[in-house]
Amino acid sequence: MKKLAISLGLCLAAACGGPVEERPKVVKLAVDETLKSVIQEQIEVYAKHFPKLGFDIRYVPEAEALRLFETDSVRGAVLARELPKSLVKRLKDSLNVLTTTRPLAIDGVSLVVHPSNRDTALSLAQIRDILTGKIQKWKALSSKGADKPIVVVFDHERSSLVRYAVDSIMGGGKFGANVHAAGSPDAVVDYVSKNPDALGFVGFNQISKAFQTGADSTLGVKTVAVAADPKSPKDYKRLADYSHYYLKTREYPLTRKVFITHREPSHGPASGFMAFASGNDGQLIIHKSGLLPVNVVIRLVEMKDGDLRKE
């Protein structure tokens, strides 16, 4: 039987004019553009392990990433949320497509201001009132605040940061007239660096490397310390100071979970990248980026000064 199968295979190949070359495998992913920095690092390392793999990575706003995933334009996605249950059900019922999702990391939402801004600590209540337009000028926050309108800047109207602000900060409320979209995550930092009255919202992974390498002055912005319900100045935490610790303990209140998902068989290109990203090597990259990996244990040690910090 083996000889017959081999002979038949050769005949079929010959009838087709020769052996058929296997198409190169391509990892097709849609990535929330606010997570580009850390995922790009993972892709670069993964590509070195598998040089024959092709990569089609699209860094887009969250809503567009979901659309690409649903229409099968990509086979996987990296998002700052789980897939909507309605989408999972629709794929299963209409197309018999099963999805697989794993958590990757905890990211923070950072607020950035111009270096000249003297208001560098905000409570969640103040942030909520700024977003809804209840607080419109910097001087309403403190006596040292400027008598200028607060210009709030997000990346894109369809971004994960906008959804996060509406759902997790404003509780479903509506933005005030002072909220604008710059067009991209990098455009937010650029705008804030040039406008003293601006308050920008960015993913921490976008700016974390600059703080880790001591190059934060090149960003042209500084980060805001945030507290959920401050009772004293010590309650305000700046994520750039001890990111792993503050993300793990949630002492920095603006956090969000990052997920990777795919819609292909277990041995497909996207599922292979999922295994890497959620495995030890991928998680170490996340750790080095300043984010909190979900599958690596972080030890906390008590220092002489009494502060708990990561080791």
C-alpha positions in Angstrom: 0.0 0.0 0.0 2.9 2.4 0.8 4.4 1.9 -2.7 1.1 2.5 -4.4 0.5 5.7 -2.5 4.0 7.0 -3.3 3.6 6.1 -7.0 0.2 7.8 -7.2 1.6 10.9 -5.6 4.4 11.0 -8.1 2.0 10.6 -11.0 -0.2 13.4 -9.7 2.8 15.7 -9.3 4.0 14.8 -12.8 0.5 15.4 -14.3 0.6 18.9 -12.8 3.9 19.7 -14.3 6.1 19.0 -11.3 6.0 19.3 -7.5 3.8 22.0 -6.0 5.7 24.4 -3.7 4.2 25.0 -0.3 3.1 28.6 0.1 5.0 30.6 2.7 3.1 31.0 6.0 2.2 34.5 7.0 1.3 35.8 10.4 -1.7 38.1 9.8 -2.5 40.2 12.8 -4.4 43.4 13.6 -2.9 45.2 16.6 -4.4 48.0 18.6 -2.1 50.9 17.6 -1.8 52.0 21.2 0.0 48.7 21.9 2.4 49.0 18.9 5.6 49.5 20.9 5.5 46.3 22.9 4.0 44.1 20.2 6.5 45.3 17.6 9.3 44.2 19.9 7.7 40.7 20.2 7.3 40.5 16.4 11.0 41.4 15.8 12.2 38.7 18.2 9.8 36.1 16.9 10.8 36.8 13.3 14.4 36.0 14.1 13.3 32.6 15.4 11.3 31.8 12.3 13.0 33.6 9.3 10.8 31.9 6.7 7.6 33.2 8.2 6.0 36.2 6.5 4.3 39.0 8.5 1.3 41.1 7.8 0.9 43.3 10.9 -1.6 46.1 10.8 -1.5 48.7 13.6 -4.9 50.3 13.6 -7.5 51.8 16.0 -9.3 49.2 18.1 -12.6 49.4 16.2 -10.8 48.8 12.9 -8.8 45.8 14.4 -12.1 44.2 15.4 -13.5 44.8 11.9 -10.5 43.2 10.2 -10.7 40.2 12.5 -14.4 39.7 11.9 -14.1 39.9 8.1 -11.2 37.4 8.1 -8.8 40.0 6.7 -6.5 38.9 9.5 -6.4 35.7 11.5 -5.4 37.2 14.9 -5.7 40.3 16.9 -4.0 42.0 19.9 -6.4 44.2 21.8 -6.8 46.0 25.1 -10.1 44.1 25.7 -11.5 40.6 25.2 -13.5 40.0 22.0 -17.1 41.2 22.4 -19.4 38.2 23.2 -21.7 39.2 20.4 -18.8 38.9 17.9 -17.7 35.5 19.3 -21.3 34.2 19.0 -21.7 35.6 15.5 -18.6 34.0 14.2 -19.6 30.6 15.7 -23.2 30.6 14.7 -22.8 32.1 11.1 -19.4 30.7 10.1 -18.7 27.9 12.5 -15.5 29.8 13.5 -14.1 29.2 17.0 -11.9 31.8 18.6 -9.1 31.3 21.1 -8.1 34.1 23.5 -5.3 34.5 26.0 -4.4 37.4 28.3 -0.9 38.9 27.7 -0.2 41.8 29.9 -1.5 44.6 32.1 -0.9 48.0 30.5 -1.6 51.5 32.1 -3.3 54.5 30.6 -0.9 57.5 31.1 -1.8 61.1 31.2 0.8 63.5 29.8 1.2 67.2 29.9 3.6 69.9 28.7 6.8 70.2 30.7 5.8 73.7 31.7 2.5 72.6 33.3 2.6 72.8 37.1 -0.5 70.5 37.5 1.0 67.1 37.7 -1.4 65.2 40.0 -5.0 64.4 39.4 -7.7 62.3 41.1 -10.1 60.1 39.1 -12.9 62.5 40.0 -11.0 65.4 38.5 -10.2 63.4 35.4 -13.8 62.5 35.0 -14.9 66.1 35.4 -12.3 67.3 32.8 -13.5 64.7 30.3 -17.1 65.6 30.7 -16.4 69.3 30.5 -17.4 70.1 34.1 -13.9 71.3 34.7 -12.8 73.4 31.8 -9.7 75.4 33.0 -6.5 74.5 34.7 -7.0 77.0 37.4 -10.1 75.1 38.6 -7.7 72.2 39.6 -5.4 74.2 41.8 -4.3 77.7 42.7 -1.1 77.3 40.6 -3.1 76.3 37.5 -3.1 78.5 34.5 -6.2 80.5 33.5 -6.4 78.6 30.3 -8.8 76.0 28.8 -7.8 72.4 29.2 -7.5 70.8 25.8 -7.9 67.0 26.1 -6.3 65.0 23.3 -6.8 61.3 22.4 -5.4 59.4 19.5 -8.5 58.5 17.5 -12.2 58.6 18.0 -12.4 54.8 17.5 -9.5 54.0 19.7 -9.3 51.7 22.8 -8.3 54.7 24.9 -11.6 56.5 24.0 -13.6 53.4 24.9 -11.7 53.1 28.1 -12.3 56.7 29.1 -16.0 56.4 28.4 -16.5 53.0 30.1 -14.0 53.0 32.9 -13.6 56.6 33.8 -16.9 58.4 32.9 -19.2 55.4 33.5 -20.8 55.7 30.1 -20.9 59.5 30.2 -20.3 61.9 27.2 -17.3 63.9 26.4 -17.3 67.6 26.7 -16.5 70.0 23.8 -12.9 70.2 25.1 -12.0 66.7 23.9 -10.3 66.2 20.5 -8.6 63.5 18.4 -5.0 64.0 17.2 -5.1 61.2 14.6 -2.6 58.8 16.1 -0.8 57.9 19.3 2.4 59.6 18.3 0.4 62.7 17.3 -0.9 63.0 20.8 2.6 63.2 22.3 3.6 65.6 19.6 0.6 67.9 20.2 1.1 67.9 24.0 4.8 68.7 23.6 3.9 71.8 21.7 0.9 73.0 23.6 1.1 74.0 27.3 -2.6 73.8 27.8 -3.0 70.2 26.5 -3.7 67.0 28.5 -3.0 63.8 26.5 -4.1 60.2 26.9 -1.6 57.5 25.8 -0.9 53.8 26.5 2.0 53.5 29.0 3.8 51.1 26.6 4.1 53.9 24.1 6.4 56.0 26.4 7.8 53.4 28.9 11.0 52.8 27.0 12.0 56.4 27.1 11.6 56.5 30.9 13.5 53.2 31.3 16.5 54.5 29.2 16.5 57.9 30.8 15.5 59.5 27.5 12.1 60.8 28.7 13.3 64.4 28.3 13.3 63.7 24.5 9.6 63.1 24.6 8.8 66.7 25.3 6.1 65.7 27.8 5.8 64.7 31.4 3.5 62.2 33.1 0.7 63.0 35.6 0.4 61.2 38.9 -3.0 59.7 39.5 -5.0 58.6 42.6 -8.4 56.9 42.8 -9.5 58.5 46.1 -6.6 60.6 47.5 -6.4 61.3 51.2 -2.8 62.7 51.1 -0.2 63.6 48.5 1.4 60.1 48.9 -1.7 58.5 47.4 -0.8 59.9 43.9 1.2 57.5 41.9 3.2 58.1 38.7 3.3 54.9 36.6 6.7 55.7 35.2 8.3 55.5 38.7 7.6 51.8 39.6 5.4 50.5 36.8 5.5 46.8 37.6 4.6 47.3 41.2 1.9 49.9 40.6 0.3 47.8 37.9 0.3 44.7 40.0 -1.1 46.3 43.2 -3.4 48.6 41.2 -2.2 51.5 43.2 -2.1 53.3 39.9 -5.8 53.2 39.1 -5.8 53.5 35.3 -5.0 50.0 34.1 -6.2 47.7 31.4 -5.7 44.1 30.4 -4.2 43.2 27.0 -5.4 40.1 25.1 -4.3 38.1 22.1 -6.8 36.1 20.1 -6.9 34.1 16.9 -9.5 32.3 14.7 -7.5 29.5 13.0 -6.5 25.9 13.7 -4.0 25.2 16.6 -1.0 24.9 14.3 -1.6 28.1 12.2 0.8 31.1 12.0 -1.3 33.3 14.3 -1.7 30.6 16.9 2.1 30.1 16.8 2.7 33.7 17.6 0.1 33.5 20.4 2.1 30.7 22.0 5.3 32.7 21.8 3.7 36.0 23.0 2.1 34.3 26.0 5.1 32.0 26.7 8.2 32.7 28.6 10.2 34.6 25.9 7.3 36.8 25.0 6.4 37.5 28.6 10.0 38.6 29.3 9.8 41.1 26.5 6.6 42.5 28.0 8.3 42.7 31.4 11.3 44.6 30.0 8.9 47.0 28.3 7.6 48.2 31.7 4.3 46.4 31.4 3.1 43.7 33.7 3.2 40.2 32.2 0.4 37.9 33.2 2.3 34.7 33.0 5.6 35.6 34.8 5.9 35.8 38.6 7.0 39.3 39.8 8.8 39.2 43.2 8.3 42.2 45.4 11.0 43.0 48.0 11.0 45.5 50.9 13.8 48.0 50.7 15.4 49.8 53.6 13.5 53.0 53.0 10.3 51.0 53.5 9.1 51.2 50.0 8.0 48.0 48.2 9.6 47.8 44.8 10.1 45.2 42.1 13.3 43.2 41.9 
